[in-house]
Amino acid sequence: MIRVTIWNEFLQEQRKEEVARIYPKGMHGAIADGIRQDGFEISCATFNEPEHGLTQEKLDQTDVLIYWGHVEHKGFQDIVVDRICKRVHEGMGLVVLHSGHHSKLFRKLMGTSCDLLWREADEKERLWVMDPSHPIVEGIGPYIDLEEEEMYGEHFDIPTPEELILVSWFQGGEVFRSGCTYRRGQGKIFYFRPGHETYPTYHNKDVQRVIANAVKWTAPIKREKTFYGHHMPLEEIKK
């Protein structure tokens, strides 16, 4: 069973009535409900918990971390960022959602600004599947339509994705690399664009399916720990 921790700031839901109406159990609750049928062992953590709910013990018991953040990127503790990055390099999977692109965590793992264009205009988004053979889009048709979403537009200042799974088109004309995979150390990372808090995106069945598939894809592979440093020869070295 894959152990999933869903991290959500859980601040917008408490500050904005319109967000609370859409996500009465928080965005983390909606995501949990949407992927629970896949048999994951799910727990949640939020910004205002001690150490943001992401203690070393918690991360050691996490196979895949789902991360949504927006208004408190600067307030996220650096020591926790370093702790998460270390776990990713050790093999923990990471699924970064929407505005998590600008988190300290994602920017540190990417090594770039992760800046982009944005606009809130209640416009349609169509996410096109670029690699229909990829397991992250298993069960998804040729595209996903979202009737209202926040626009993210290129240029998206990220490293060239190892795999480009989804590309968005917006009603206003922009396009965006919306489903990107990376590897850091032993860990796998998936960035997935949709999910602005004022839209019911995480209630969408296709969005839920992509997240569930991403959890399975980023989950650690069972193998012996990789060791580094001085190493004795496996064979006799003849001089």
N, C-alpha and C positions, 0 to 999 in steps of 0.2 A: 504494500500500500504506500502510495506517494504521500509524504507529509508536506502539506502546503500551508504557508503562512501568508495571509493577505494583509498587507500593510496599507492603511489609508490614513491621511491626516485627520479625517473626521472633524474638520473645523467648519467647512462650508455648510455642512448639514445643520450645524448648531447656530450658525450666524445668519443664514439666509432661509426664510420661510419657503421660498419656491424650491430650493434644493431639498429641504426636509420633506416637502410634499411628494417629490419624485422618488426620494430614497429615504423612507421613514426608518429603515434599519441601517442607514448609512450605505455608501457605495460599496463598502466591504461586505455588507450583508447581502446586497443584491448580487454581487459577484459570487459570493459563497453559495447562495441559493441556485445560481445559474450553472455552477460546475459540480455541485454536490452529487448529482446522479452518476458521475463518472467514478465514484467510489473512493475519492481522495479522503485522507484524514486532514480536516481543515481547522485552522485556528486563525484568529485575527489579532492585530495589534494596531495601536493608534498613536498619534503624535504626543498626546498629553500624558501617556503612561511613563513611568520611570524608564530612562534610557530608550524612550519612544517604543517601549514594549519589545525591543530587539536586543535583549541581553545575550551574552555569549552562550548561555545555556539554551536559550530559545533558538538561536541560529544553529547551534549544534544539533538540534532536533528538527531542523527544517531541510527538506530536500529541494523545495522550490519556493522562492519568495516572489510574490506578486506585489508591485509597488505603485501606488498612486499618490502623488504629491502636487501641490500647487502654490499655496500662499505662504508657506513657512519654510521654503527651501533654505533661506539664510539661517533660520533658527535650528535646523537639524544639526545635531552634535557631530563634530568632526570625528570623534572617537568611535561613534557608531558607524559612520561612513567607512572608516578604515576596517572596522570589524566585519562589515558586510562584504567589502571588496576582498578581504582575505578569504572569507568563506566561498565566494564565487571562484577565486583562483584554486581553491581546494576541491571544487566540483559542484557546489550548490548552484542550482538553476536560478535564473532571474528573469522575470517578465515585467518590463517597465511599461506603464500605461500612460498615454496622453501627455499631460503636462509634467509628468515625471522626467521628460526629456531634459528639463532644465534643473533637475536636482543635482546636488553635490555628488551624489552617488553615480548617476549616469555620466555626468561630465568627467568625473575622475576615471571611470572605466573606458570612456571613449577618447579622452585626451584632447578634446576640442570644445569649442564654446557651446555647441548644440543649439545655436540660435536659428530662428526661422521667421517667416512672416505669419501674421495671424489676424483674424477678424471675426467678430461675433455679429452675424447678420441672419441667423436662422435659415441658412441655406442648405440645399441638398448636397449630400456627399455620396459618391459612388466609389466603393473600393473594388478595384479590379484585381483578380487573382492573376499573378504573373507567373507562378510556377504551380500548375495544377497537380503535379506529382508529389508536392511536398506534404508531409504528414500534418503540418500546422493547418492546412486548409482542407483536410479530409472532411467530407460531408458538406462542403461549401460549394455552391454553384459558381458560375463564371464571375459573379460580382456580388457585393453586398450593398444594398441601398439603405441609406439613413436619411430620412426626410428633413431633419434639422440637425445641424451640428456646427461647431466652431470650425472655421477654416484655418488650416495650417498650410503654408505655401513654401515652395522652394525659393531661395536655396536653403536647404537644411544642412547646417554645418556639422556633419558627422563624418567619421571615416567611411570609405566605400563599404557598404554592407557585404558580408561574406555571401549572403543569399538575400535577394530581394523578392519577397513573397507577395506583397500587396502594394499597389499604387493607387492613391486617391485622386479623383477628379471632383472639383467643387463647382457649384452652379455659377459662381462668379468668374470661373475660368482657370483658376490655379490647379496645379497638380502637386502631389507630395508623396514621398517614399514612406508609406504607412506601415509596412511590415518588414522589419529588418532583423537579420540574425548576425550574431557575433560569437566568438569564443575568446575567453580570457583564461589562461591557465587551463585547468581541467573543467572549467564551468562554461555553460552555454547561456546566451542572453538573447531574448527576443524583445524588440521594441514594437509596440502596437499602438497606433495613433488615436483612435476614437475614444471618447469618454469625457467630454466637457460636462461639468456637474449640473448645468441647468437643462440638460437634455436626458431623456430616458434611455440612453445608449446601452447601459449595462443590463437592461431588461430585454434587449434584442437577442433572439435565439441564435442567430449566426455569430454575433459578437461573443456570446457565451461559449459557442462551440470553438471559435478560434482560441479563446483563452484556455479552455480545457485542453485542446490539442497542444497548445504551447507549453502547458504544464508537463504533459507527457514527453514532449520533445526535449525540454530543457532538463528534465529529471536526471540526476547523476547516473552514470553507468557504474555498475558494481565491478570494482577491480581493486587490486592492491594499491596502497598508497604509493605515489611516486616519490622516490628519495633523490636528493641532490647532494653534491659535495664530493669529497675524495672517495675514490672507488678502487678496490683491488682488482687486478686482472682476472678474467674468467679462465684464461688459458695461460700456460707457462710462457714467459717471455724469454726467448733464447738470445743470448748475446754472443 
